[in-house]
Amino acid sequence: MIDFEQAEKFDALKTKILKYILYKKRTEQEIRQKFKNEDENMLEDAIEYLKEANYIDDENYIEKAINEYIVLKNMSIKEITFKLYQKGLDKSLVEDYICQNKEKMLEYEINSAKNIFMKKSKSLEEKEVREYLYKKGYMRDAVDVAVEEGNV
């Protein structure tokens, strides 16, 4: 027999987590961190319930986050993966997404490097811009293409 008080606590926790998720998309790890002081078993059940209802989906989170970065920022693939790891996402999920979308990611990194090269080359020498891009984690090939196309 289910304890009525426990059921109420469970619903309250689900509601709190749901509000947290709906305010801004969160990873499973972010949810665990935020609600770490809650009853552990109840938290596990709430997370499982919300995963089954597709409110928590780390794979979907990765795709949306990367698409957002692509639209809004100039970052290297290395910077993007680091940001995703900071969110507590599983390394293999992040790497799988990047491998499955390799062409798109490489094209993005080249365009991103080009944008940075165009901005930075107004005030810095080519060598300095290259060093800056390498420090930001850009691949040598992406930097070479960006410099080549930026000097045309």
BELFENMO-V797655 format. One record per run of one state. SS is the DSSP state (A for helix, B for strand, O for the rest). FROM is the first residue (numbers start at 1). TO is the last residue. If there is no record, write none. Layout:
ss: (SS,SS)
from: (FROM,FROM)
to: (TO,TO)
This chain:
ss: (O,A,O,A,O,A,O,A,O,A,O,A,O,A,O,A,O,A,O)
from: (1,4,24,28,35,40,53,58,73,77,87,91,101,102,121,126,136,140,151)
to: (3,23,27,34,39,52,57,72,76,86,90,100,101,120,125,135,139,150,152)
